[in-house]
Amino acid sequence: MFVMVQGDDKKAMLTVQSLRNTLMVTILTASITILVNMALAAVTNNTYNVSHHLFKSSFFGSKSDKIFILKYGSTSLCLVISFLCSSMAIGFLIDANFLMNSYGDFLISNGYTQIILERGFTLAFIGNRVLCVAIQFMLWMLGPVPVLLSSLETVFVLHEFDFVCKEQHNHKQCISM
C-alpha cells in the first residue's frame, strides 16, 4: 500500500495480490490442519485395533501401545501447533491489511504496520512448515518406509519453494528467498 502513495499501480496490485494469496493459503492451512486432526482422532481407535491384526510384519514398524500413542500424540501436537500459528497469522495479516487501508501509509507510527505484517508472514510460514512435518508424522503410523520416502520428497518440494534458480550461460545460480 506504501507503493500506492507513490503512484505505481502495478506494484500496488502485486502487493495486494501477494497479501491476499498469503491470507488464502493460511486460511486453507488452518482449515486442513484442524480437519485432519479431528479425522485422525476419530479414526485412531479403529486403526489401532486393525493394526494389531493386519500389519504384523516388521516392515510396518513397531505397533506397541506406547509407540502408537507416541505416533498419534506427535502428529496431533504438530497439527495443533500448525493450526495455532496459521490462526494467529490470519489475525495479524487482517490487522495489517486494515491498518494499511485505513491510514494509507505503510510506515505509520514508527513501522507498526510493517511489524504486524512481518509477524503475519512469519507465522504463516511456520504454520505451513509444521504442517509439512505433520504429514511425515502421519505417515509414521504406517511404518518407517513411507516416512523416509515422504521426507525425501518434502526436501525436494521445499527446496523448489525456497530457492529460485536462474540459468546464465549453462550455469545455474540459485537465490534464497
Summary of the structure (lengths in Angstrom):
residues: 177
radius of gyration: 21.2
end to end distance: 21.7
largest distance: 67.8
contacts: 496
relative contact order: 0.12
helix: 82%
strand: 7%
